[in-house]
Amino acid sequence: MKFIFLTTLFFGFQLYTFGQVTESNSSDIKSNQSISSETVGTINSFSPPEFPDGDVGLFKYLNKKTKYPKKLKDSGINGMVYVAFQITETGEIPTDSIRVTKGVHPLLNEEAINVISKMPNWKPAIDQEGNPIKVWFELPVRFM
């Protein structure tokens, strides 16, 4: 029970890192570059995107799909890979939008990108007028 609470608390703090991005600056984000307020621009008031079945569904998906690379089994390398990606107006994640913003090891970074690229569609973010909007989202993927 304590583990579930701490995990939920962790995701609650991690899932706030998103913002609306205009087309003109979405290409400014490059691999290994953190997303700052300058890159994202002004964050407008909107309802955030949601993974199917919410945070619990996201946690289950990451636990089930994330595999520690066999080549690193005895290396002792672990940590958190931060991955940024767009969630479109239809809830899709364009493969070309997936970026590692803080990596650990090339093989772990590659696995994190692979897991994100195979995610099901999300419920898109909704603006103040009730219209779906494209947003950037940053998600930590833990390797232990």
C-alpha positions as CSV (number, residue, x, y, z in Angstrom):
1,M,0.0,0.0,0.0
2,K,2.9,2.4,0.9
3,F,4.5,1.5,-2.4
4,I,1.4,2.4,-4.4
5,F,1.0,5.6,-2.5
6,L,4.6,6.7,-3.1
7,T,4.4,5.7,-6.7
8,T,1.2,7.7,-7.2
9,L,2.8,10.6,-5.4
10,F,5.9,10.3,-7.6
11,F,3.8,10.3,-10.8
12,G,1.7,13.2,-9.5
13,F,4.8,15.3,-9.3
14,Q,6.2,14.1,-12.6
15,L,3.1,14.4,-14.7
16,Y,2.8,18.2,-14.3
17,T,5.6,18.8,-16.8
18,F,3.7,19.6,-19.9
19,G,2.8,22.7,-21.9
20,Q,1.1,23.9,-25.0
21,V,3.6,24.4,-27.9
22,T,3.1,26.4,-31.0
23,E,4.2,25.0,-34.4
24,S,6.9,27.7,-34.7
25,N,8.9,26.5,-31.7
26,S,8.2,22.8,-31.5
27,S,11.2,22.0,-33.6
28,D,13.5,23.9,-31.2
29,I,13.6,20.9,-28.8
30,K,16.6,18.7,-29.5
31,S,17.9,15.5,-28.0
32,N,19.5,15.9,-24.6
33,Q,18.1,19.4,-24.2
34,S,15.8,20.1,-21.3
35,I,12.5,21.7,-21.9
36,S,12.3,25.1,-20.4
37,S,9.7,27.8,-20.3
38,E,11.6,29.6,-23.1
39,T,11.4,26.5,-25.3
40,V,7.7,25.7,-24.5
41,G,6.5,29.2,-24.4
42,T,3.5,30.4,-22.4
43,I,1.6,27.6,-20.7
44,N,-2.1,28.3,-21.2
45,S,-4.9,27.0,-18.9
46,F,-6.1,23.7,-20.2
47,S,-7.0,20.1,-19.2
48,P,-3.9,17.9,-19.4
49,P,-3.7,14.9,-21.6
50,E,-4.4,11.5,-20.0
51,F,-3.1,8.1,-20.5
52,P,-5.8,5.4,-20.9
53,D,-6.9,4.4,-17.4
54,G,-5.0,7.4,-16.0
55,D,-1.9,7.3,-13.9
56,V,-2.5,3.8,-12.7
57,G,-2.7,2.6,-16.4
58,L,0.5,4.5,-17.2
59,F,2.3,2.9,-14.3
60,K,1.1,-0.5,-15.3
61,Y,2.1,0.1,-18.9
62,L,5.6,1.3,-18.0
63,N,6.1,-1.7,-15.6
64,K,5.0,-4.2,-18.2
65,K,6.7,-2.8,-21.3
66,T,10.0,-1.4,-20.0
67,K,12.7,-4.0,-20.2
68,Y,16.2,-3.6,-18.9
69,P,18.7,-4.3,-21.8
70,K,20.4,-7.7,-21.4
71,K,23.7,-6.2,-22.5
72,L,23.7,-4.1,-19.3
73,K,22.6,-6.8,-17.0
74,D,25.9,-7.0,-15.0
75,S,26.9,-3.3,-15.4
76,G,25.1,-1.9,-12.4
77,I,23.9,1.1,-14.5
78,N,20.5,2.4,-13.5
79,G,18.6,5.6,-13.2
80,M,15.9,7.7,-14.7
81,V,15.6,8.6,-18.4
82,Y,13.5,11.6,-19.0
83,V,11.7,11.5,-22.4
84,A,9.7,14.4,-23.9
85,F,7.1,13.9,-26.6
86,Q,4.2,15.5,-28.3
87,I,0.6,14.4,-27.8
88,T,-1.4,15.5,-30.8
89,E,-5.0,16.7,-30.9
90,T,-6.0,13.1,-31.6
91,G,-4.0,11.7,-28.7
92,E,-1.3,10.2,-30.9
93,I,2.5,10.4,-30.2
94,P,4.4,11.2,-33.4
95,T,7.5,9.1,-33.4
96,D,9.6,12.0,-34.7
97,S,8.6,14.1,-31.6
98,I,10.2,11.7,-29.0
99,R,13.3,13.1,-27.4
100,V,15.5,12.1,-24.5
101,T,15.9,15.2,-22.4
102,K,18.0,13.6,-19.7
103,G,19.6,10.3,-20.5
104,V,21.5,7.7,-18.5
105,H,23.1,5.3,-21.0
106,P,22.6,5.0,-24.8
107,L,20.9,1.6,-24.4
108,L,18.6,2.7,-21.6
109,N,17.8,5.9,-23.6
110,E,16.9,3.7,-26.6
111,E,14.7,1.4,-24.6
112,A,12.8,4.4,-23.1
113,I,12.2,5.8,-26.6
114,N,11.0,2.4,-27.7
115,V,8.5,2.1,-24.8
116,I,7.1,5.6,-25.5
117,S,6.9,5.0,-29.2
118,K,4.6,2.0,-28.7
119,M,2.2,3.7,-26.3
120,P,-1.5,3.6,-27.1
121,N,-3.2,6.9,-27.9
122,W,-3.8,9.2,-25.0
123,K,-6.9,11.3,-24.3
124,P,-5.7,14.7,-25.8
125,A,-5.3,17.9,-23.8
126,I,-8.3,20.2,-24.0
127,D,-8.1,24.0,-24.1
128,Q,-10.4,26.5,-22.4
129,E,-12.9,26.4,-25.3
130,G,-13.1,22.6,-25.1
131,N,-11.0,21.9,-28.2
132,P,-8.3,19.2,-28.3
133,I,-4.8,20.7,-28.5
134,K,-1.2,19.5,-29.2
135,V,1.1,19.6,-26.1
136,W,4.5,18.5,-25.1
137,F,4.8,16.0,-22.3
138,E,7.9,14.9,-20.3
139,L,7.9,11.5,-18.6
140,P,10.5,9.8,-16.5
141,V,11.2,6.1,-17.3
142,R,13.0,4.4,-14.4
143,F,15.6,1.6,-14.9
144,M,16.7,-0.4,-11.8
